[in-house]
Amino acid sequence: MPIEIDRSRIIEFQKCPRARYLAYHHLGTGLQRTRKSLPLQFGSAFHEGAEHLLQGNVEEAVLRAFLFLEQALNGGTSFDGEEPKNVEDALRYGREEQMALVEALLRGWHLYEGKEFLEQFEVMEVEREGRALLEIGSMGIETTVKLDGTNIHRPYDNGLTLMFRPDALVREKASGDFYVISWKTCSSFGKRNELQARHDMQSMSEVWGVQQTRAEELYRLFGSVSDTYRHRIEGVIYKWIVKGRRSLDKWDGLYKQNSHLIYGWLKRGDTPEMDEWSWAYEWEKEDGSGSSRLGKGWRKVPIWREYEGGVKAWIDDLHHRRVFPRHLSALASVFPVQTPVERRADEVESWRTQVVQQELEIADKLEQLRLYLLIGEPPKELLDKLFPQYTHSCHSFLGCAFLGSCWEGAPAQPGDLYQIRLSNHPEHGDDNE
């Protein structure tokens, strides 16, 4: 059979071979957690809304994100790395908060950057599925793989196909250049994010895939004999969306998102008209002479509950600087701008060569496990040799979904913890690491 891979599978093996096996190959299809973590659910909901955001329809974007998040949370969620005092309270509050957050980020980007972006770029397609052949293979030729001196023969009919789904493909109106758009939700943004983007596989895999499958189509739409080269994909424009870190509020025992888009500072007046609001507790002075902070009587409150007009009115007021401190942009740090990441042809070809070699070796390993995949667990000794554990990934940002199976003896079988992987398509999720 031909081999189909995607960026998620490639990266999972590079993080930990054992996790790749369990997630995508165990029992023939791989396993996934029955309950996705809150950050992953949020990332998927934002991408659902962003699809409509690039069409200029912010209301539809918010609605779609709401519907997706509601359905996801109804299916259950996990609080990886969090230990709320009361799970029911955490779920109830988390539902409200994440709904407010996804609305705030979608509306915020629309006001801060959306109009200018849509004036500068023409959106060619959004979330379009693609498949491109990485390696043709040699159909029907026998090959031999050795494991501990044992010869194993298998038909080498595995043309290697890359599955991909870019967030969007856009065309810069002034230059005619094409770019892939990639939304990246993150808890904070700094130098590491910028450096990460320079070497991110997405800037090669999706650019390569779109170039292979769309070049002729783009030429027919925009090209002429004299400018065929111009219809290559120039690179990836990363759209970083900073949603803030989650931390424990010791007062009520709930984990909360640290974002001024959904939490503000309130000082009550004698009447509602005399209430004072601030989006920051501490800020840099306008003259650059240092920082200032709020005094007594201020308390941090959830915007969706306390602010008249809710999140929509709050974001609009932040954008138009109607909320103190007014000399600073409340949205700039949430939507940092980064220049497009471009790739040289030799870098992309080097990536392709490495991926092809990695995936053909994995195919060899899976052929040695083929009989076991049909009946259940392979012998541990064989799994250790073919798909070893890379322990540095056990406690990454969200932690490994298979930690219990690897170290605590929990069965890697469908049940309360795991279910058969539902789709072979790469899923959108949160991009924190």
C-alpha positions as CSV (number, residue, x, y, z in Angstrom):
1,M,0.0,0.0,0.0
2,P,1.2,3.6,-0.6
3,I,2.3,5.4,2.6
4,E,0.4,8.6,3.6
5,I,2.0,10.9,6.2
6,D,1.5,14.4,7.5
7,R,3.5,16.9,9.5
8,S,2.0,15.7,12.8
9,R,3.3,12.1,12.3
10,I,6.7,13.3,11.2
11,I,7.2,15.5,14.2
12,E,5.8,13.0,16.6
13,F,8.5,10.5,15.6
14,Q,11.2,13.1,16.0
15,K,9.9,13.8,19.5
16,C,9.5,10.2,20.6
17,P,9.4,7.1,18.4
18,R,7.2,5.3,21.0
19,A,4.6,8.0,21.0
20,R,4.5,7.9,17.2
21,Y,3.9,4.2,17.3
22,L,1.1,4.4,19.9
23,A,-0.6,7.5,18.3
24,Y,-0.6,6.4,14.7
25,H,0.1,2.7,14.4
26,H,-0.9,0.7,17.5
27,L,-3.8,-1.7,16.7
28,G,-3.5,-0.7,13.1
29,T,-4.8,2.9,13.4
30,G,-3.3,4.3,16.5
31,L,-4.9,5.7,19.6
32,Q,-5.8,9.2,20.9
33,R,-7.0,10.5,24.2
34,T,-10.8,10.4,24.7
35,R,-10.6,13.8,26.3
36,K,-8.4,16.5,24.7
37,S,-6.7,19.0,26.9
38,L,-8.2,22.5,27.2
39,P,-5.4,24.2,25.3
40,L,-5.7,21.8,22.4
41,Q,-9.5,22.3,22.3
42,F,-9.0,26.0,22.3
43,G,-6.5,26.0,19.5
44,S,-8.9,23.9,17.3
45,A,-11.8,26.3,18.1
46,F,-9.7,29.4,17.2
47,H,-8.7,27.8,13.8
48,E,-12.4,27.0,13.2
49,G,-13.2,30.7,13.6
50,A,-10.1,32.0,11.8
51,E,-11.3,30.3,8.6
52,H,-14.2,32.8,8.5
53,L,-12.1,35.6,9.9
54,L,-10.1,35.6,6.7
55,Q,-13.3,36.0,4.7
56,G,-13.9,39.3,6.6
57,N,-16.9,38.0,8.6
58,V,-16.0,38.3,12.3
59,E,-19.5,37.5,13.5
60,E,-19.6,34.2,11.7
61,A,-16.0,33.5,12.9
62,V,-17.1,34.0,16.6
63,L,-20.2,31.9,16.1
64,R,-18.3,29.0,14.5
65,A,-15.7,29.1,17.2
66,F,-18.4,29.0,19.9
67,L,-20.2,26.1,18.3
68,F,-16.9,24.1,17.9
69,L,-15.8,24.8,21.5
70,E,-19.2,24.0,22.9
71,Q,-19.3,20.7,21.2
72,A,-15.7,19.9,22.2
73,L,-16.3,20.8,25.9
74,N,-19.5,18.8,26.0
75,G,-17.4,15.8,25.0
76,G,-15.2,16.2,28.0
77,T,-11.9,17.8,28.6
78,S,-8.7,17.1,30.5
79,F,-6.7,19.6,32.7
80,D,-3.2,18.4,31.9
81,G,-0.8,19.9,34.4
82,E,-3.6,21.4,36.4
83,E,-5.2,20.2,39.6
84,P,-8.4,22.2,40.3
85,K,-9.9,21.9,43.7
86,N,-13.3,21.2,42.2
87,V,-13.5,19.7,38.7
88,E,-17.1,20.7,38.2
89,D,-16.5,24.3,39.1
90,A,-13.3,24.3,36.9
91,L,-15.3,22.9,33.9
92,R,-18.1,25.5,34.4
93,Y,-15.8,28.4,34.7
94,G,-13.4,27.2,32.0
95,R,-16.3,27.0,29.6
96,E,-17.2,30.6,30.2
97,E,-13.6,31.8,30.1
98,Q,-12.6,30.0,26.9
99,M,-15.7,31.2,25.1
100,A,-14.8,34.7,26.1
101,L,-11.2,34.3,25.1
102,V,-11.8,32.9,21.7
103,E,-14.3,35.7,21.0
104,A,-11.8,38.3,22.3
105,L,-9.0,37.1,20.1
106,L,-11.0,36.8,17.0
107,R,-12.6,40.3,17.4
108,G,-9.2,41.7,18.5
109,W,-7.4,40.5,15.4
110,H,-10.2,41.7,13.2
111,L,-10.0,45.2,14.6
112,Y,-6.2,45.4,15.0
113,E,-5.0,43.9,11.8
114,G,-7.9,42.3,9.8
115,K,-9.0,45.2,7.6
116,E,-5.5,46.2,6.6
117,F,-4.6,42.5,6.0
118,L,-7.5,42.0,3.7
119,E,-6.7,45.2,1.8
120,Q,-3.1,44.0,1.3
121,F,-3.8,40.3,0.5
122,E,-6.3,38.4,-1.6
123,V,-7.3,35.2,0.1
124,M,-7.1,32.4,-2.5
125,E,-8.2,29.5,-0.4
126,V,-8.8,28.5,3.3
127,E,-8.2,25.1,4.9
128,R,-7.9,23.3,1.5
129,E,-6.9,19.7,1.7
130,G,-3.8,18.7,-0.3
131,R,-1.8,15.6,-1.2
132,A,1.6,15.7,-2.8
133,L,4.0,12.8,-3.7
134,L,7.2,13.0,-1.8
135,E,8.7,9.8,-3.2
136,I,7.5,7.6,-6.0
137,G,9.0,4.3,-4.8
138,S,9.6,1.2,-6.8
139,M,6.4,-0.7,-7.2
140,G,6.5,-4.4,-6.8
141,I,10.3,-4.7,-6.1
142,E,11.2,-7.0,-3.2
143,T,13.5,-5.6,-0.5
144,T,15.2,-7.2,2.5
145,V,15.3,-5.9,6.0
146,K,17.5,-7.4,8.7
147,L,16.7,-7.5,12.4
148,D,19.1,-9.5,14.6
149,G,20.2,-11.5,11.6
150,T,16.7,-12.3,10.4
151,N,15.8,-11.6,6.8
152,I,12.3,-10.2,6.2
153,H,11.0,-9.7,2.7
154,R,8.2,-7.3,1.8
155,P,6.9,-5.7,-1.4
156,Y,8.2,-2.2,-1.8
157,D,5.1,-0.5,-3.3
158,N,5.1,2.5,-1.0
159,G,4.9,5.7,-2.9
160,L,5.2,8.3,-0.1
161,T,2.4,10.9,-0.1
162,L,2.4,14.0,2.1
163,M,-1.0,15.1,3.4
164,F,-1.3,18.8,4.3
165,R,-3.9,21.5,5.0
166,P,-2.6,25.0,5.2
167,D,-4.6,27.5,7.2
168,A,-4.8,29.7,4.1
169,L,-3.1,30.6,0.8
170,V,-3.0,34.3,0.0
171,R,-1.7,36.6,-2.8
172,E,-0.1,39.9,-2.1
173,K,-2.0,42.4,-4.3
174,A,0.9,44.8,-4.9
175,S,3.6,42.2,-5.8
176,G,1.5,39.2,-6.9
177,D,3.6,37.0,-4.6
178,F,1.9,34.0,-2.9
179,Y,2.2,33.1,0.8
180,V,0.9,30.4,3.1
181,I,-0.8,31.7,6.3
182,S,-0.2,29.9,9.5
183,W,-2.1,30.8,12.7
184,K,-0.1,30.1,15.9
185,T,-1.8,30.4,19.3
186,C,0.7,30.6,22.1
187,S,0.8,31.5,25.8
188,S,3.5,34.1,25.4
189,F,5.6,35.6,22.5
190,G,9.3,36.2,22.5
191,K,12.6,35.7,20.7
192,R,12.2,32.0,21.0
193,N,9.0,32.1,18.9
194,E,10.7,34.1,16.2
195,L,13.7,31.7,16.1
196,Q,11.4,28.7,16.1
197,A,9.5,30.0,13.1
198,R,12.7,30.3,11.1
199,H,13.3,26.5,11.3
200,D,9.7,25.3,11.6
201,M,8.9,22.4,9.4
202,Q,5.7,24.1,8.4
203,S,7.6,26.7,6.4
204,M,8.9,23.8,4.3
205,S,6.2,21.1,4.3
206,E,3.2,23.3,3.4
207,V,5.1,25.5,1.0
208,W,6.5,22.4,-0.7
209,G,3.1,20.8,-0.8
210,V,1.2,23.8,-2.1
211,Q,3.9,24.5,-4.7
212,Q,3.7,20.9,-6.0
213,T,-0.1,20.9,-6.3
214,R,-1.1,24.5,-7.0
215,A,1.6,25.8,-9.3
216,E,-0.1,24.9,-12.5
217,E,-3.5,26.2,-11.2
218,L,-1.9,29.5,-10.1
219,Y,-0.2,29.9,-13.5
220,R,-3.5,29.4,-15.3
221,L,-5.1,32.1,-13.1
222,F,-2.4,34.7,-13.0
223,G,0.5,33.7,-15.2
224,S,2.0,34.3,-18.6
225,V,5.0,32.8,-20.4
226,S,7.3,35.5,-19.2
227,D,6.6,35.3,-15.4
228,T,6.0,31.6,-14.7
229,Y,8.7,31.7,-11.9
230,R,6.7,34.4,-10.0
231,H,4.0,31.8,-9.2
232,R,6.1,30.0,-6.7
233,I,5.1,30.1,-3.0
234,E,7.4,32.7,-1.4
235,G,7.1,31.5,2.1
236,V,4.9,31.4,5.3
237,I,3.4,34.3,7.1
238,Y,3.0,33.3,10.7
239,K,0.1,34.9,12.6
240,W,1.0,34.7,16.3
241,I,-2.0,34.9,18.7
242,V,-1.0,35.4,22.3
243,K,-3.6,34.1,24.6
244,G,-1.8,34.4,27.9
245,R,-0.6,31.8,30.4
246,R,-2.8,29.8,32.6
247,S,-2.1,30.0,36.4
248,L,-3.8,29.2,39.6
249,D,-5.9,31.8,41.3
250,K,-5.3,31.0,45.0
251,W,-8.4,32.9,46.1
252,D,-10.9,30.6,44.4
253,G,-8.8,27.7,43.4
254,L,-9.5,28.1,39.7
255,Y,-7.0,28.1,36.9
256,K,-7.4,31.2,34.8
257,Q,-6.0,32.7,31.5
258,N,-3.8,35.7,32.1
259,S,-5.1,37.9,29.3
260,H,-6.2,41.6,29.5
261,L,-8.6,40.8,26.7
262,I,-10.9,39.0,29.1
263,Y,-9.8,40.4,32.5
264,G,-9.8,44.0,33.5
265,W,-9.2,46.1,36.6
266,L,-12.3,47.8,38.1
267,K,-12.6,50.5,40.7
268,R,-16.3,51.0,41.8
269,G,-17.7,54.5,41.9
270,D,-20.8,55.7,43.8
271,T,-22.8,55.0,40.6
272,P,-22.1,52.7,37.6
273,E,-21.3,55.8,35.5
274,M,-18.5,56.6,38.0
275,D,-16.8,53.2,37.7
276,E,-13.2,53.3,36.6
277,W,-11.6,50.7,34.3
278,S,-8.0,49.8,33.4
279,W,-6.7,47.1,31.2
280,A,-3.3,46.9,33.0
281,Y,-2.3,46.9,36.6
282,E,1.2,48.2,35.8
283,W,2.4,50.1,32.7
284,E,5.2,52.2,31.3
285,K,4.7,56.0,31.6
286,E,4.0,58.0,28.5
287,D,7.2,60.1,28.9
288,G,9.4,57.0,29.3
289,S,10.5,57.9,32.8
290,G,9.5,54.6,34.4
291,S,6.4,52.7,35.3
292,S,3.2,53.3,37.2
293,R,0.7,51.0,38.8
294,L,-2.8,51.2,40.1
295,G,-3.5,52.2,43.7
296,K,-5.9,50.8,46.3
297,G,-9.5,49.9,45.6
298,W,-9.0,48.1,42.3
299,R,-9.9,44.5,41.7
300,K,-9.4,42.2,38.8
301,V,-12.7,41.0,37.2
302,P,-13.9,38.9,34.3
303,I,-14.9,41.1,31.4
304,W,-17.7,38.8,30.1
305,R,-19.5,39.1,33.5
306,E,-18.8,42.7,34.6
307,Y,-18.3,45.0,31.6
308,E,-21.3,46.6,30.0
309,G,-21.6,45.2,26.5
310,G,-19.4,42.2,27.4
311,V,-16.3,41.1,25.4
312,K,-17.4,42.8,22.2
313,A,-17.7,46.2,23.7
314,W,-14.4,45.7,25.7
315,I,-12.4,44.8,22.6
316,D,-13.9,47.7,20.7
317,D,-13.0,50.1,23.5
318,L,-9.5,48.7,23.8
319,H,-8.9,49.1,20.1
320,H,-10.1,52.8,20.2
321,R,-8.1,53.4,23.4
322,R,-11.1,54.4,25.5
323,V,-9.7,52.4,28.5
324,F,-6.9,53.5,30.7
325,P,-3.9,53.5,30.1
326,R,-4.8,55.1,26.8
327,H,-1.3,56.0,25.5
328,L,-0.5,52.3,25.0
329,S,-2.0,49.8,22.6
330,A,-3.7,47.0,24.5
331,L,-3.7,44.8,21.3
332,A,-0.2,45.2,20.0
333,S,1.3,42.6,22.4
334,V,-1.5,40.1,21.6
335,F,-0.9,40.2,17.8
336,P,2.8,40.6,17.3
337,V,3.8,41.2,13.6
338,Q,6.5,39.0,12.1
339,T,8.1,39.1,8.6
340,P,7.4,36.2,6.3
341,V,9.7,33.1,6.6
342,E,11.2,32.2,3.2
343,R,13.0,29.0,2.3
344,R,15.9,28.3,-0.1
345,A,15.3,25.5,-2.6
346,D,18.2,23.5,-1.2
347,E,16.7,23.7,2.4
348,V,13.4,22.3,1.2
349,E,15.1,19.5,-0.8
350,S,17.2,18.6,2.3
351,W,14.0,18.4,4.3
352,R,12.4,16.2,1.8
353,T,15.3,13.9,1.6
354,Q,15.4,13.5,5.4
355,V,11.6,12.9,5.7
356,V,11.6,10.3,3.0
357,Q,14.4,8.4,4.7
358,Q,12.8,8.7,8.1
359,E,9.4,7.4,6.8
360,L,10.7,4.6,4.7
361,E,12.7,3.4,7.8
362,I,9.5,3.6,9.8
363,A,7.7,1.6,7.1
364,D,10.3,-1.1,7.5
365,K,9.8,-1.2,11.3
366,L,6.1,-1.4,10.9
367,E,6.4,-4.3,8.5
368,Q,8.2,-6.2,11.2
369,L,5.3,-5.6,13.5
370,R,2.6,-6.2,11.0
371,L,1.3,-9.5,12.5
372,Y,1.3,-8.0,16.0
373,L,-0.7,-5.0,14.9
374,L,-3.6,-7.3,14.0
375,I,-3.7,-9.1,17.3
376,G,-2.6,-6.6,19.9
377,E,0.5,-5.7,21.9
378,P,3.9,-6.4,20.2
379,P,6.6,-8.0,22.5
380,K,8.1,-5.3,24.6
381,E,11.6,-6.3,23.6
382,L,10.8,-5.8,19.9
383,L,9.0,-2.5,20.5
384,D,12.0,-1.2,22.5
385,K,14.3,-1.9,19.6
386,L,12.1,-0.5,16.8
387,F,10.3,2.4,18.6
388,P,12.3,3.4,21.7
389,Q,11.2,5.9,24.3
390,Y,12.7,9.4,24.1
391,T,12.4,10.4,27.7
392,H,13.1,14.1,27.2
393,S,9.6,14.4,25.7
394,C,7.7,12.8,28.5
395,H,7.0,16.1,30.2
396,S,6.9,18.6,27.4
397,F,4.4,21.6,27.5
398,L,1.2,19.5,27.6
399,G,2.9,16.2,28.6
400,C,2.8,13.0,26.6
401,A,-0.6,11.4,26.2
402,F,0.9,8.0,26.6
403,L,2.9,8.6,29.8
404,G,0.8,6.1,31.7
405,S,1.1,3.4,29.1
406,C,4.9,3.8,28.9
407,W,5.8,4.0,32.6
408,E,2.8,3.0,34.8
409,G,1.6,-0.1,33.1
410,A,-1.7,1.4,32.0
411,P,-3.1,-0.6,29.0
412,A,-2.8,1.1,25.6
413,Q,-6.3,-0.1,24.6
414,P,-9.6,1.7,23.8
415,G,-11.4,2.5,27.0
416,D,-11.9,5.4,29.4
417,L,-8.5,6.9,28.6
418,Y,-8.0,6.2,24.9
419,Q,-10.1,5.7,21.8
420,I,-9.2,4.5,18.3
421,R,-7.8,7.4,16.3
422,L,-10.8,8.8,14.4
423,S,-9.0,10.6,11.5
424,N,-5.7,10.3,9.7
425,H,-5.9,14.0,8.9
426,P,-3.6,16.4,10.9
427,E,-5.5,18.2,13.6
428,H,-5.3,21.8,14.4
429,G,-4.4,22.4,18.0
430,D,-2.6,24.7,20.4
431,D,0.9,25.5,19.3
432,N,2.6,26.0,22.6
433,E,5.6,23.8,23.4
